[in-house]
């Protein structure tokens, strides 16, 4: 079951019953006016934004069951605002997950360019940057350097030389780092019972699905172990501690603070290590570097320490799945430009997407996060539904889902994306019933 409700999240939340959902997984605004979007404004400043988010978090606290967990997205710049707001609302801060990626584009102001611009000095074009061209935006998301203003019609970025003595003095200086990390706050509603064990028995909430989210466990096996509706193959506990043939499954690494996208930039940050067990592959196209089979998981291996934590960002197919027939629209700042130069579109694929939401999360990431904190058969709430990535993940993991979204276009996109995967899962189920 899923429902995407159109409306302001604070008003819609007030209509939901007390203690009616088991988990919250949400990607709220960051308060930085990303891409100039009104929904991401700071509400008048830090204190106003925190007060608004605290009101939303308080309603979420009322709606979730005692001991229920929430995973709440944030960026490093305003993560402390998010944490403060949810703590002020009465949530217990339990932990944090970091999603590390190499596909962010810099938004740094070049000081030398700013100095020349203020002086009215014209800069001489001296070449083309080989590192920051539209044509290089590809598999690993090589980014455009926003220090370089404008694009050539062939997609390259012009290099210009400082024109004034002051600009020459400050050449190479900027104002911001390249985005490479997003954060997920892990909060928990205070327990209603004296212990976590008692709370789990009474309310079904309060614990994390550790074995169901171990790094290096085959996806199909996890689904059997964490979703009894898929059958009895290996599911000897509703909390997912079973393994194949009903044996206890302890394969795979313990879920950690870090998830990464597998890009070369991220992999280069990890040392070479030797492990007593785990996934042998240093990189895999699958989620969290999962192997196709459990047979190889616990063999000793060596390689990059990054081999245990992997999830790519949302692909075009992931973004637009289920949106056939939807009007495509420009994502105006997909490559960091509020408006593309004359003669060019906003991105190398034509600058249009059926899913034009600017911050789509990967379905596999959302599946993992949903599975980590939600008991089997539970309902997940997302008060900032956007284009429905949490809903897709929740549906694929056999959870119920309630989403709230204020933008009518995004509501329709979310409903279509979730309905698509729901129908695909139904067809797979029917096919399975027909197999001998």
C-alpha positions in Angstrom: 0.0 0.0 0.0 1.2 3.5 -0.8 -0.2 6.9 -0.7 1.2 10.2 -1.8 -0.7 13.2 -0.4 -0.6 16.6 -2.0 -0.2 19.4 0.6 1.9 21.2 3.1 3.6 18.6 5.2 3.0 20.4 8.5 -0.8 20.6 7.8 -1.1 17.1 6.5 0.9 15.6 9.4 -1.7 17.0 11.8 -4.3 14.8 10.2 -2.4 11.5 10.7 -3.2 9.4 13.8 -0.8 9.1 16.8 1.6 6.2 16.8 0.5 5.1 13.3 3.8 4.5 11.5 6.9 2.5 12.2 9.6 4.5 10.5 10.4 7.8 8.8 12.9 8.2 5.9 13.0 11.7 4.5 15.0 14.1 2.4 14.0 17.6 3.8 15.1 21.0 2.5 18.5 22.2 3.6 17.7 25.9 4.0 20.2 27.1 1.4 17.8 28.1 -1.5 19.3 25.4 -3.7 18.9 26.3 -7.3 16.8 29.3 -6.1 13.9 26.9 -5.1 11.4 28.6 -2.8 10.9 25.3 -0.9 14.6 25.4 0.2 14.7 28.9 1.6 15.9 29.5 5.1 12.5 30.9 6.3 14.2 34.1 7.4 17.4 32.8 9.0 18.8 30.1 11.1 16.4 30.4 14.1 13.3 30.7 11.9 14.3 27.6 9.9 15.1 25.5 13.0 11.8 26.5 14.5 9.9 25.5 11.4 11.7 22.2 11.1 11.2 21.6 14.8 7.4 21.9 14.3 7.6 19.3 11.5 9.7 17.0 13.6 7.4 17.3 16.5 4.4 16.2 14.4 6.6 13.3 13.1 7.3 12.3 16.7 3.6 12.2 17.5 2.8 10.1 14.5 5.6 7.5 14.9 5.4 4.6 17.3 7.5 4.6 20.5 11.1 3.6 19.7 10.5 4.2 16.0 13.5 5.4 14.0 13.9 8.3 11.5 16.6 8.7 8.9 16.8 12.4 8.0 19.0 13.7 5.1 21.2 16.8 5.5 24.2 18.5 4.0 27.4 19.4 5.9 26.7 23.1 5.7 23.4 23.0 7.6 23.4 19.6 9.1 23.6 21.2 12.6 20.4 23.0 11.9 18.7 19.7 11.1 20.1 17.9 14.1 19.2 20.8 16.4 15.6 21.0 15.1 14.9 17.2 15.6 16.5 17.1 19.0 14.5 20.2 20.0 11.4 18.4 19.0 12.1 15.5 21.4 13.9 13.0 19.2 16.9 11.1 20.5 20.0 11.4 18.3 21.4 7.9 17.9 23.9 8.0 15.0 24.7 9.3 11.5 25.3 7.8 8.1 27.6 9.5 5.6 27.0 9.0 1.9 30.3 9.8 0.1 30.3 10.5 -3.7 32.6 11.8 -6.4 29.9 13.4 -8.6 29.3 16.7 -6.9 30.2 19.9 -8.8 32.1 22.8 -7.2 30.1 26.0 -6.4 33.2 28.0 -5.5 33.6 31.7 -6.4 36.9 32.4 -8.0 38.4 35.4 -6.2 40.6 36.5 -9.0 37.6 36.6 -11.4 35.5 38.5 -8.9 38.3 41.1 -8.4 38.6 41.6 -12.2 34.9 41.8 -12.6 34.6 44.5 -9.9 37.4 46.4 -11.6 35.6 46.2 -15.0 38.7 44.5 -16.4 38.4 42.2 -19.4 40.2 38.9 -19.1 42.1 37.3 -22.0 41.1 33.8 -23.1 44.3 31.7 -23.0 43.0 28.2 -23.6 40.5 25.5 -22.8 40.3 23.6 -19.6 40.8 19.8 -20.3 39.3 18.9 -16.9 36.0 20.7 -16.9 34.1 20.2 -20.1 30.5 19.2 -20.5 31.7 16.2 -22.6 33.4 14.8 -19.6 30.3 14.6 -17.5 29.9 10.9 -17.6 30.2 7.6 -15.7 31.9 9.1 -12.6 30.3 12.6 -12.9 33.4 14.7 -13.6 32.3 18.1 -12.6 32.3 21.6 -14.2 34.3 24.1 -12.3 32.1 27.1 -11.6 35.1 29.3 -11.3 35.0 29.4 -15.1 32.1 31.4 -16.3 30.4 30.5 -19.6 30.8 27.7 -22.0 32.1 27.4 -25.5 29.5 26.0 -28.0 31.6 22.8 -28.3 31.0 22.1 -24.6 34.5 23.2 -23.4 35.3 25.6 -20.6 37.4 28.6 -21.6 40.5 29.4 -19.5 41.1 33.1 -18.9 44.1 34.9 -17.4 43.9 37.5 -14.5 43.8 41.0 -15.9 44.7 43.1 -12.9 47.6 42.9 -10.4 45.3 42.3 -7.5 43.6 39.4 -9.4 47.0 37.9 -10.2 47.8 38.0 -6.4 44.7 36.0 -5.6 44.6 33.7 -8.6 43.5 30.2 -7.5 41.7 31.2 -4.4 38.0 30.4 -3.9 35.1 30.2 -1.4 33.9 26.6 -1.1 34.8 23.0 -1.2 33.5 20.4 -3.7 30.5 18.6 -2.4 31.4 15.0 -1.6 29.3 13.9 1.4 25.7 13.9 2.3 24.5 13.0 5.8 21.6 10.9 7.2 20.8 11.6 10.8 19.5 8.6 12.7 17.0 9.6 15.3 14.8 7.5 17.5 11.5 8.3 19.4 12.0 7.8 23.1 11.1 4.3 24.2 7.8 3.7 26.0 9.1 0.7 27.8 12.0 0.3 30.2 14.3 -1.6 27.7 14.7 -1.8 24.0 13.8 -5.5 24.1 10.6 -4.8 25.9 9.8 -2.0 23.5 10.4 -4.2 20.5 8.1 -6.9 21.9 5.3 -4.4 22.7 5.5 -2.0 19.8 7.6 -3.7 17.1 10.0 -0.8 17.0 13.3 0.3 18.6 15.8 -2.0 16.9 17.9 -1.8 13.7 17.8 -4.6 11.1 21.6 -5.4 11.3 21.8 -8.8 9.6 19.4 -7.7 6.9 21.7 -4.8 6.0 25.1 -6.4 6.4 27.5 -5.3 3.6 28.3 -8.3 1.4 25.0 -10.1 1.6 23.2 -11.1 -1.6 20.1 -9.0 -2.3 17.8 -11.8 -3.0 18.8 -13.6 0.2 18.2 -10.4 2.2 14.7 -10.1 0.7 13.9 -13.6 1.7 15.2 -13.0 5.2 13.6 -9.7 5.8 10.3 -10.1 4.0 8.2 -13.1 5.1 5.7 -12.3 2.3 8.2 -13.6 -0.2 8.0 -17.1 1.2 9.7 -19.4 3.7 13.0 -19.7 1.9 15.4 -18.9 4.7 13.0 -16.7 6.7 13.1 -18.2 10.2 12.5 -14.9 11.9 10.4 -11.9 11.2 13.4 -9.7 12.2 15.6 -11.2 9.4 18.1 -13.2 11.4 17.6 -16.3 9.3 19.9 -17.4 6.5 19.7 -19.9 3.6 18.2 -23.2 4.5 17.0 -21.7 7.8 20.6 -21.3 9.2 21.7 -18.2 11.1 23.3 -15.8 8.7 26.2 -13.7 10.0 27.8 -13.2 6.6 28.9 -9.7 5.5 30.2 -6.7 7.3 28.4 -4.9 10.0 26.4 -1.8 8.7 28.7 1.2 9.1 28.6 5.0 9.1 29.9 5.1 5.5 28.3 4.5 2.1 30.0 5.6 -1.1 29.2 5.8 -4.8 32.2 3.8 -6.2 33.7 6.7 -8.1 37.5 6.9 -8.6 37.8 10.0 -6.5 36.3 8.2 -3.5 38.1 4.9 -4.0 41.4 6.8 -4.1 40.8 7.9 -0.5 40.8 4.4 0.9 43.9 2.4 1.9 44.7 -1.1 0.8 43.7 -3.6 3.5 43.7 -7.3 4.2 40.5 -8.7 5.7 39.7 -11.9 7.5 36.5 -12.2 5.6 34.1 -10.2 3.4 33.3 -9.4 -0.2 36.3 -10.1 -2.4 35.3 -7.5 -5.1 36.9 -4.1 -4.7 34.1 -2.7 -6.9 30.8 -4.1 -8.1 28.0 -2.6 -10.2 25.6 -3.7 -7.4 24.6 -2.1 -4.2 27.1 -2.0 -1.3 29.5 -4.1 -3.3 27.2 -7.1 -2.9 28.3 -10.4 -4.5 25.9 -12.5 -6.5 26.4 -15.5 -4.3 26.9 -16.0 -0.6 29.5 -18.7 -1.3 32.4 -16.2 -1.6 31.5 -13.8 1.1 33.6 -14.9 4.1 36.8 -15.8 2.4 39.9 -13.8 3.4 40.7 -11.1 0.9 42.6 -7.9 0.3 42.1 -4.7 -1.7 40.7 -1.3 -1.2 38.9 -0.8 2.1 36.1 0.8 0.1 35.0 -2.6 -1.2 32.5 -2.9 1.6 30.5 0.3 1.1 29.1 1.1 -2.3 26.0 2.7 -3.8 25.9 4.9 -6.9 23.8 8.0 -7.2 20.6 7.9 -9.2 20.9 7.0 -12.8 18.8 8.5 -15.6 16.9 5.2 -15.9 16.3 5.2 -12.1 15.0 8.8 -12.2 12.6 8.4 -15.1 11.4 4.8 -14.6 7.7 4.7 -14.9 7.4 8.2 -16.4 6.6 7.3 -20.0 4.3 10.0 -21.4 5.3 12.6 -18.9 6.4 16.0 -20.3 10.2 16.4 -20.1 11.4 19.7 -18.5 14.8 21.3 -18.1 16.8 20.8 -15.0 18.2 24.2 -15.3 21.2 23.8 -13.0 22.0 20.2 -13.5 25.6 21.2 -14.4 25.7 24.2 -12.1 24.3 26.9 -14.4 21.2 28.8 -13.6 20.7 29.2 -17.4 22.7 27.6 -20.1 24.6 29.8 -22.6 22.9 30.6 -25.9 23.2 27.7 -28.2 23.5 25.1 -25.5 21.1 23.1 -23.4 21.5 22.5 -19.7 23.2 19.2 -19.9 24.9 16.8 -22.3 21.7 14.7 -22.7 19.6 17.5 -24.0 18.9 19.3 -20.7 15.5 17.6 -20.3 14.2 14.9 -17.9 10.7 13.5 -17.2 11.7 13.6 -13.6 13.0 17.2 -13.2 13.4 17.1 -9.4 16.9 18.4 -8.7 17.9 16.0 -5.8 16.7 12.6 -6.8 18.1 9.8 -4.5 19.1 6.4 -5.8 16.5 3.7 -5.3 19.1 1.2 -4.0 20.2 3.7 -1.4 16.6 4.3 -0.2 15.9 0.5 -0.2 18.8 0.0 2.2 17.8 2.9 4.5 14.2 1.7 4.6 15.3 -1.8 5.4 17.7 -0.7 8.1 15.1 0.9 10.3 11.7 -0.6 9.4 10.2 -3.8 10.8 8.6 -6.2 8.3 5.1 -5.1 7.2 5.7 -1.6 8.7 4.7 1.8 7.3 7.3 4.4 6.3 6.4 8.1 6.3 8.2 10.7 4.2 6.9 14.2 4.9 9.1 15.6 2.1 8.3 13.1 -0.6 9.7 14.9 -3.7 9.7 12.6 -6.7 9.1 9.5 -4.6 12.5 7.9 -4.2 11.8 6.8 -0.7 8.5 5.4 -1.8 10.2 3.4 -4.5 12.6 1.9 -2.0 9.9 1.2 0.5 7.7 -0.5 -2.0 10.5 -2.7 -3.3 11.2 -3.8 0.3 7.5 -4.7 0.8 6.8 -1.8 3.2 3.7 0.4 3.3 4.4 4.0 2.4 2.9 7.5 3.1 4.4 10.4 1.3 3.6 14.1 1.6 4.6 16.6 -1.1 3.6 20.3 -1.7 4.5 20.5 -5.4 1.7 19.1 -7.6 4.1 18.1 -10.4 6.3 16.1 -8.1 3.2 14.4 -6.6 2.3 13.0 -10.0 5.9 12.0 -10.7 6.1 10.2 -7.3 2.9 8.4 -7.8 3.9 7.2 -11.2 7.3 6.0 -10.1 6.0 4.1 -7.2 3.1 2.6 -9.1 5.5 1.4 -11.8 7.7 -0.6 -9.4 4.6 -1.9 -7.6 3.3 -3.2 -10.9 6.6 -4.6 -11.8 6.8 -6.5 -8.5 3.3 -7.8 -9.0 4.2 -9.1 -12.4 7.3 -10.8 -11.0 5.2 -12.4 -8.2 2.7 -13.7 -10.8 5.5 -15.1 -12.8 6.9 -16.8 -9.8 3.6 -18.4 -9.0 3.6 -20.0 -12.5 7.1 -21.5 -12.3 7.3 -25.2 -11.5 
